[in-house]
Amino acid sequence: MDLAERYERSCQLCHAQRGSGAPLVGDTAAWAPRIQRGEAALLASVVQGLGTMPPRGLCPDCSNTDLQRLIVFLQQPQAATP
C-alpha cells in the first residue's frame, strides 16, 4: 500500500475535516506548536495516540517510517496528495 492510500484510509477522515480537533492538512498555524515539540515527540504522540486520535492514527499496519512520512505530508501547505 502506498502513502496516498494510507493517508486516504487513515488520516483524511480527521485531518481534512474542520471541527474534528485534528490539525488540518497544510494548516501551518495549527501544526507550528506540534512541530516545535520535535519530530520524536510528534511521532510518539501518533504511535501512542493523543486526545481523540487512537494509537497509530487509525493505521495499525503503518510502520514508524510510514507514520513519519505521513506527518511530514500533513504539515505541508497546500498539500493535495501524498
N, C-alpha and C positions, 0 to 999 in steps of 0.2 A: 504494500500500500504506500502510495507516495504522500508527500507532505500536504498537498492540496486536499486529498481525500481525508487525511487525519483532521485537518482544520475543519472541513465541512461537517464531518461526523461528530467531532468532539468539542470544538471551540466556538464555532459560528453561532450556535444557539444562544449563548450568553454574550459573547464579545461583539456581536453585531446587532444587539437588541438594546435600545435605550431603556433604562429603568430596571435592568437586570441586576445592577450593582457591580457588574464587571466592567473594567475599563474597556472602552470600545477600541476596535482596531484603528490604529493611527491617531488616537487622541493623545497627542504629546503631553498635554497638561495632566491628564489622568495617569499617564504612565510615568511621569517625571519622579514622583516620590517613590515609586516602586523601583525604578532604575537606580536611584540614589542608594538604596539598600544594598545594591551589588548583585551580580549575577548569581552567586552561590545562594544568597538568601532568597532571591526570587525563585530559583529552581526548587529550593527546599519548600517554599510555600505551595508550589504546584504539586510536588511529589506528596506532601503531607495533606494537602487540602487546606483551604483557608476560607473562613466565613461560610458562604453557601456553596463554594466550589468544592466538589468532592476530591479525594485523593487522586492524583494524576490527571485532574481536569477532565474527567469522563473519557480518558484514553488509557485504559488499563494495559493495552498492548504496546503503548509508546515507550521507547527506550528513553533514558535521560537525555541522550543526544537529540532524539526527536522532539522532546519537550523543550530543550534549549532552542532549537531551530524555530519551533512554533512561537516561543516567547519573543524571539527577535522579530519574526514576521508581524506579530500582533502590535509591536511598538512602532512599526514603520508608518509614517504619514502617507496617506493616500494609497494604502495597500489595497490591492484588488484580489489577487490570488497568490498563494504561496508558490 
